[in-house]
Amino acid sequence: MDSYLSKILKLTITLLFFVLFFYIMIVGRQFFYPIALAILLSYLIFPIVSFFENKLKFKRIFAILLSILLGLLIIYAIGNLILIQIKIFIKDFEVIKQQAIDNLAFLQKTIESKLNYSIEDQQQMFKNQLTSFLDSSNMFFSNIFKTATGTLTKLVFIPIFSFFMLLYRDRAKTFVLSFANKRNNNFTEDVLNQISKVTIKYMSGVITVVIILAITHSIALSIIGVKYAIFLGLLAASISIIPYFGTLASTVIPVTFSLILTNNPYEPLWIVLYFLFINSIENNLLTPLITGGNVNLNPLITILGLITGAMVWGIPGMLVAIPILGVIKIICDNVEGLEPYGYILGVDKKINKFGKLRDKISKKTKKIIDKADQK
């Protein structure tokens, strides 16, 4: 009986801990998520900082400042490119609107002739559905706008936080190691090194994949003949940074634009076929090869993590969910007694044709890097 009550007490304490933890994360979201994003930014630019420090022998403070400045310049260039594309889109808005009206009229006539459903009934149904949608989603979009505005105002502090995190990174590591017993120092340091390596490779890999996809999408959509191909390619690549949901949205957006803007019925079909092909390449070869195979998270856990991150912190929560889950998995895999949790968070590696090709490329790349380091 005492053993049963002890288990109930432990379970109750655990549940109370998680309830209190998520409550604090939600209430203090304006404080916590800029710090989380700053940590990810620090891991992202750390290879550049390390290059300036170790290869070019810059002082740490100058290496960090130069790396952050370089990152901001890249972000400015990308943002400026997107802004140019948006201006072109706005300039042609009247033409786009007229084309959309013509396509909608054609669709209504087709429905009327094929399904014997009058245009007046279609317009009434569309009006009712649109009114219902706007009424139900008014608060949702208002919250999204507030979240996005709040995120933009916090972006100013993120480079500042990252600067100090990189400047005092040795002290942070020493702080963590000070909590470990002397006999566990090597173990703790090994876990910290694993977390750093995986997070750095994941963050830099994600950005690399987004850049590759932005170029590939823009070229492919231009070849297909899609209007505003560069704008849609950049938008689709940026959204794909979020697993699963981003992949779906990155396909839906260009297809929707194509349905609105084109008279060619085969254009949306070609877009769908292209995204099915490129998403298969990205998920099975490109992303695992570039980001590393250490963050092998269960797809169900990944989706639940993304939903939880969105509920707690909104869009920033979705961005940090995967790295946080990856860190938790590494800790569970290495700490005795937590292995079952690491197992349920992960997934077994499947060796398929993509996997064999990926492994061959990875081995050759590693050999090239090792030879370069030896020289």
C-alpha positions, 0 to 999 in steps of 0.5 A: 500500500505504501509503495502504491501511495509513493508512486501516486505521490511521484506521479502527482509531483511530476504532473504538478511540475509540468503544469507549473513549468508550462504555466511559467513559460506561457506567462513569461513568454515575452522574456523566455522566447527571445533568450531561446532564439538568441541561443539558436542564433549563437549556435548558428554563428558560432562556426563563423566566430570560431573561424575568426578566432582560431584561423584569423586570430581575432580577439573574441570580442571582435570576432563576435561583433564581426560575425553578428554584423555579417549575419545582419548584413545577410539578413538585410540582403535577403529581406531587401530581395523579398521586399523588392519582390513584394513591391513588384507584386503590389504594383501588379495587384490590379492585374492580379485581381482582374485575372483572379476575377476572370478565373473565378467566373470561369470556374463558376460557369464550369460548375454551373454547366457540369453540376447544374448549380447556378452562379447566384447560388454559388455566390450566396454560398461563397458569401455566407462561408466567407462571412462565417470564416471572417467572424470566426478567424478575426480573433485568431488573425488579431492574435497572430498579428500581435504575436508577429509584432511582438516578435519583431520588437524583440528581434532587436534584443536577440543579437545583443543576447547572442553577443554576451552568450558567445562572449561568456560561453566558457563561463556558462560551460564551467557553471554547468560543470560545477554542478556535476561531481568530479567523477561525472565531469568527463561524462557531463562535458561529453554530453555538453559537447554532443549537444553543441555539435548536434545543435550547431550542425542542425542550425547551420544545416537548416539555413543551408537547406533553406538557401538551397531550396530557395534557389531550386524553387525559384529556378523550377517555378520560373521554368514552369512559367509561374508568375512571381517565381522568385517571390514564391520560391523564397516564401516557400523555402522560408516556410519549409524551415518548420517540419511537416507543417511548413512542407505542406504550406510551401506546396499549397501557397504556389499552387494557390497562386497558380490557380488564381493567376494562370489560364494554363490548367497544367501549371498547378499540376506541374507545381504539385509534381515538382514539390512532391519530387523536391520534398522527397529529396529534401526529407530523405537525402538533403536535410539528413545529410546536411543537418546530421543524422543525430536528431532522429526524432519520432515524427509523432513526437515532432508534430506534438512538439511543434503544436506544443511550441505553437501553443506556448510561444506561437511562431517562435515556439515552433522554431525552437521546438525541434532543437529543444527536443533534440537536446532532450533526446541526447540527454535521455540517451546518455543519462542512466535511467532515462534511456526509455524516454530517449527511445520513445523520442527517437526513431530507428534508422531505415537504410533505403536507397536514399539512405545508402546514397546519403551515407556514401556522400557523408563518408566522402565529405567527411574524408575530404574535411579530415584531409583538409584539417590535416593540411 
